[in-house]
Amino acid sequence: MTTAALTPEMAALGIAIGLFFSLLCYLTTNL
């Protein structure tokens, strides 16, 4: 396994999960 090919996927996945989680928390707090 090469970390160079695995890093971009993990970064994109982490950013996507982070944005989705923050959006979920934002909606939950407002509602």
OpenMM code with the backbone's topology and positions (N, CA, C; nanometers):
from openmm import Vec3, app, unit

residues = "MET THR THR ALA ALA LEU THR PRO GLU MET ALA ALA LEU GLY ILE ALA ILE GLY LEU PHE PHE SER LEU LEU CYS TYR LEU THR THR ASN LEU".split()
positions = [
    Vec3(0.0845, -0.1211, 0.0000),
    Vec3(0.0000, 0.0000, 0.0000),
    Vec3(0.0877, 0.1257, 0.0000),
    Vec3(0.0579, 0.2183, -0.0883),
    Vec3(0.1341, 0.3432, -0.0933),
    Vec3(0.0549, 0.4558, -0.0278),
    Vec3(0.1180, 0.5256, 0.0633),
    Vec3(0.0485, 0.6335, 0.1346),
    Vec3(0.0194, 0.7504, 0.0414),
    Vec3(0.0995, 0.7647, -0.0645),
    Vec3(0.0811, 0.8765, -0.1579),
    Vec3(-0.0535, 0.8657, -0.2295),
    Vec3(-0.0953, 0.7424, -0.2601),
    Vec3(-0.2222, 0.7234, -0.3310),
    Vec3(-0.3386, 0.7207, -0.2330),
    Vec3(-0.3085, 0.6951, -0.1063),
    Vec3(-0.4149, 0.6832, -0.0065),
    Vec3(-0.4455, 0.8174, 0.0596),
    Vec3(-0.3482, 0.9072, 0.0607),
    Vec3(-0.3665, 1.0359, 0.1287),
    Vec3(-0.4779, 1.1225, 0.0692),
    Vec3(-0.4841, 1.1434, -0.0619),
    Vec3(-0.5900, 1.2284, -0.1203),
    Vec3(-0.7295, 1.1762, -0.0907),
    Vec3(-0.7461, 1.0455, -0.0950),
    Vec3(-0.8789, 0.9887, -0.0676),
    Vec3(-0.9192, 1.0136, 0.0771),
    Vec3(-0.8256, 0.9919, 0.1684),
    Vec3(-0.8537, 1.0123, 0.3107),
    Vec3(-0.8826, 1.1591, 0.3386),
    Vec3(-0.8099, 1.2479, 0.2725),
    Vec3(-0.8306, 1.3918, 0.2916),
    Vec3(-0.9691, 1.4322, 0.2426),
    Vec3(-1.0061, 1.3854, 0.1237),
    Vec3(-1.1376, 1.4189, 0.0678),
    Vec3(-1.2478, 1.3615, 0.1549),
    Vec3(-1.2294, 1.2389, 0.2013),
    Vec3(-1.3301, 1.1738, 0.2851),
    Vec3(-1.3442, 1.2488, 0.4175),
    Vec3(-1.2312, 1.2865, 0.4762),
    Vec3(-1.2338, 1.3589, 0.6035),
    Vec3(-1.3031, 1.4936, 0.5895),
    Vec3(-1.2731, 1.5656, 0.4810),
    Vec3(-1.3357, 1.6962, 0.4579),
    Vec3(-1.4859, 1.6802, 0.4360),
    Vec3(-1.5245, 1.5798, 0.3577),
    Vec3(-1.6663, 1.5564, 0.3289),
    Vec3(-1.7416, 1.5230, 0.4571),
    Vec3(-1.6839, 1.4346, 0.5392),
    Vec3(-1.7487, 1.3960, 0.6650),
    Vec3(-1.7548, 1.5152, 0.7603),
    Vec3(-1.6481, 1.5935, 0.7634),
    Vec3(-1.6447, 1.7107, 0.8513),
    Vec3(-1.7511, 1.8128, 0.8135),
    Vec3(-1.7639, 1.8402, 0.6841),
    Vec3(-1.8642, 1.9365, 0.6376),
    Vec3(-2.0051, 1.8851, 0.6665),
    Vec3(-2.0281, 1.7569, 0.6392),
    Vec3(-2.1607, 1.6989, 0.6617),
    Vec3(-2.1964, 1.7013, 0.8099),
    Vec3(-2.0983, 1.6680, 0.8955),
    Vec3(-2.1231, 1.6660, 1.0394),
    Vec3(-2.1506, 1.8065, 1.0925),
    Vec3(-2.0743, 1.9045, 1.0451),
    Vec3(-2.0935, 2.0432, 1.0896),
    Vec3(-2.2295, 2.0946, 1.0433),
    Vec3(-2.2690, 2.0580, 0.9214),
    Vec3(-2.3992, 2.0998, 0.8693),
    Vec3(-2.5110, 2.0363, 0.9515),
    Vec3(-2.4942, 1.9096, 0.9867),
    Vec3(-2.5949, 1.8388, 1.0661),
    Vec3(-2.6092, 1.9047, 1.2036),
    Vec3(-2.4959, 1.9358, 1.2657),
    Vec3(-2.4985, 2.0013, 1.3971),
    Vec3(-2.5625, 2.1394, 1.3860),
    Vec3(-2.5320, 2.2115, 1.2787),
    Vec3(-2.5875, 2.3454, 1.2575),
    Vec3(-2.7394, 2.3391, 1.2459),
    Vec3(-2.7896, 2.2454, 1.1664),
    Vec3(-2.9344, 2.2318, 1.1488),
    Vec3(-3.0007, 2.1884, 1.2790),
    Vec3(-2.9376, 2.0954, 1.3497),
    Vec3(-2.9947, 2.0462, 1.4752),
    Vec3(-3.0031, 2.1582, 1.5786),
    Vec3(-2.9005, 2.2432, 1.5820),
    Vec3(-2.8994, 2.3531, 1.6789),
    Vec3(-3.0054, 2.4573, 1.6451),
    Vec3(-3.0230, 2.4856, 1.5167),
    Vec3(-3.1205, 2.5867, 1.4758),
    Vec3(-3.2634, 2.5370, 1.4922),
    Vec3(-3.2848, 2.4080, 1.4653),
    Vec3(-3.4208, 2.3555, 1.4776),
    Vec3(-3.4536, 2.3292, 1.6233),
] * unit.nanometer
topology = app.Topology()
chain = topology.addChain("A")
for resn in residues:
    res = topology.addResidue(resn, chain)
    for name in ("N", "CA", "C"):
        topology.addAtom(name, app.Element.getBySymbol(name[0]), res)
